[in-house]
Amino acid sequence: MEIILNYKPRPPLEDTMLEIFLKQGMEAAVRHYREFKADPMNEHADAVWPLRLVGRRLMNVHKRFPAAIEIFKFNVAEHPRSDMALFVLGDAYERTGDVKQAIENYEKSLALNPKNWEIVDQLKALREKQGRGGQ
């Protein structure tokens, strides 16, 4: 009973990774992620979503787009079969104006999940933009 009463939940992975990333950089954040995944309790935890949240916070709150792209690329490397990981990487490239990389990642995401209508719309708009002289 004492164990239950003294239990203190750990902060979510996305919170700790973001804090570490902002204070110590990518290498330290990746090390924390690897330690998290090495813990048998977290072995099967879905980490696509937490990494997505870290990147989104870097973009939307801290306006650190290159840092967000680093996190999203790491997410794709860790989860190459995740259409969501590829989608958010494409979105980050699109938001930084790199239309070519955005299209490439959206296409990869769509190949994994052909029913994602949002990507179909994004690709159509980007291809039109590219045809008008975009990157």
FENSUL-V630583 format. One record per backbone hydrogen bond with DSSP energy under -0.5 kcal/mol. CO is the residue of the C=O (numbers start at 1). NH is the residue of the N-H. E is the energy in kcal/mol with one decimal. If there is no record, write none. Layout:
BEGIN
co = (CO:CO)
nh = (NH:NH)
e = (E:E)
END
This chain:
BEGIN
co = (1:2:4:12:12:13:14:15:16:17:18:19:20:20:21:25:26:27:28:29:30:31:32:33:34:35:36:39:39:40:42:45:47:48:49:50:51:52:53:54:55:56:57:57:58:59:63:64:65:66:67:68:69:70:71:72:73:74:75:79:81:82:83:84:85:86:87:88:89:90:91:92:93:94:97:98:99:100:101:102:103:104:105:106:107:108:109:113:115:116:116:117:118:119:120:121:122:123:124:125:126:127:128:129:129:130)
nh = (5:6:7:15:16:17:18:19:20:21:22:23:24:25:25:29:30:31:32:33:34:35:36:37:38:39:39:42:43:43:45:47:51:52:53:54:55:56:57:58:59:60:61:62:64:63:65:68:69:70:71:72:73:74:75:76:77:78:79:82:83:86:87:88:89:90:91:92:93:94:95:96:98:97:99:102:103:104:105:106:107:108:109:110:111:112:113:116:117:119:120:121:122:123:124:125:126:127:128:129:130:131:132:132:134:133)
e = (-2.5:-2.1:-1.0:-0.6:-2.1:-3.0:-2.0:-2.2:-2.6:-3.1:-2.7:-1.8:-3.6:-0.9:-1.5:-1.8:-2.8:-2.1:-2.3:-2.3:-2.7:-2.3:-2.5:-2.6:-1.8:-1.0:-0.7:-2.2:-0.7:-0.6:-2.0:-0.6:-1.9:-2.1:-2.5:-2.2:-2.2:-2.6:-2.5:-2.2:-2.1:-3.4:-1.9:-1.9:-3.3:-0.6:-0.8:-2.2:-2.5:-1.9:-2.0:-2.9:-2.8:-2.1:-2.5:-2.3:-2.4:-2.4:-2.0:-2.1:-0.8:-1.7:-2.4:-2.5:-1.5:-2.5:-2.4:-2.2:-2.3:-2.6:-2.6:-1.2:-2.4:-1.4:-1.6:-2.2:-2.9:-2.2:-2.3:-2.7:-2.8:-1.8:-2.3:-2.8:-2.0:-1.3:-1.8:-1.8:-1.4:-0.6:-1.5:-2.3:-2.3:-3.2:-2.1:-2.3:-2.7:-2.8:-2.0:-2.2:-3.1:-2.1:-1.0:-0.7:-1.8:-1.5)
END
